[in-house]
């Protein structure tokens, strides 16, 4: 469902001033393009008629490197793909290699629970950056600082677990690197107690703020069919779904559970939302933003359950990884904060420690490919609002 | 993909009530949130004066451990250099002058600029010779300066041990982290 404001107003704007067509290059050093994305806008006055994203400024041949290093050595490279959710990236590649080696059922319960805890915490951290930076794009600074304060607490927790703040290399093939340190569970649940009431602040400053609603509601409407046709996933797709029309809550954690996600009780938030302002239509920037807000609540819920489960979890935190990869191929998709991240690993015909081919299916790349469709006909000022709502990480787009 | 006319929903902008039109309630709601934060506890620290406390197994600058007699513990087995994903460790082995081992590193150079601090060398080491310390503010004026050789890495060991920031985590004779896993896991290893 798309929204267009009544035509007579638009005509008045069009007839008022005479403008020429102009090409405007936005980025790659533009603060609101989230990294090194370059958008070439064909504008006519204030109206954008065409948007062409130019990619590749952050291309680091990650897939080719994967063919030259052992799977464990490739884990640090996956950290650098989506650098805001390193744990989820580590997990995706680890699951793919484990599937290739036939280890999927042998991962101990304790390792699975730790993986769920760190991945969901990382999802919260990643969404916090997403919504904080989105507020920054639209001109509000406070939520960004508050979001980073909360994220910093999650990073402190991760630092205790794995000794790094951004490139964790924590989830690895066969389990996780270390067991959780002493007293970590209490600190983690203390953080959740602190964090959950804070979400209301973001609702006050962003969700219900009338300026924010004016900047996001009805902007960049992505119809469901278009989202599916372009392969959009994650909050980008879920913001366009409609529960009342019978759309499934598309989330791989529910549809193809991995790491024991089927044992957790959580919901996949999809529109329509009761809290939606009247101007918002399903599939617009506001809904994508709100889906992220709701997902943080659910992630906190999963972490709480996982913390309880950890106390009774059996097994070690890691099993010995295989020395050689068997021939064959494996493809695993996981639900990352930005959508479905897929890893494809092919083993060499002779048993060797390095794979023949590594391929990463990046969710941000597919989400970004829809930009030219949803930006067509919008105002220049809306382009940052739309691109920000896609929540891309260029490290993952270019790999 | 063109949008069918039936799919288009015409909406009118919300008309604000006179009270809302003043924007006072919205202003109050937002400002009260931000002002409340002005009186809450500060979460930032003044960095160079105040130091953040980092956990003991933080992955910072490397060090080469000494054994009880003050010799370098490394046996030049090349496991760390092999495990390193960034290929930043260079070792030149030589026959050991001591009777308890065959080889020792004549040269042991870590390129700290190339290192990605993933901790795989530490994990691979069978004799717990290489460790990552909690030193995180590593700076230098030249690339050559950032090539840490054996003497410098041993000096990092002396510095951190004297300062008491990094205890020696493992001692000779006890098993390293990799072997602890094998102990815990009574089930046989999967076929590889």
Interface residues (C-beta under 8 A of the other chain):
Chain A: X1 X2 X3 X4 X5 X6 X69 X72 X73 X74 X75 X76 X77 X101 X102 X103 X106 X108 X142 X146 X149 X152 X159 X160 X162 X163 X164 X167 X169 X177 X178 X181 X201 X204 X205 X208 X209 X210 X218 X223 X225 X226 X229 X277 X278 X279 X281 X315 X316 X317 X318 X319 X320 X322 X323 X324 X373
Chain B: X1 X3 X7 X8 X9 X10 X11 X12 X13 X14 X23 X26 X29 X30 X33 X34 X37 X43 X54 X55 X57 X58 X59 X83 X84 X85 X86 X116 X117 X118 X119 X120 X123 X132 X177 X181 X182 X184 X185 X189 X190 X192
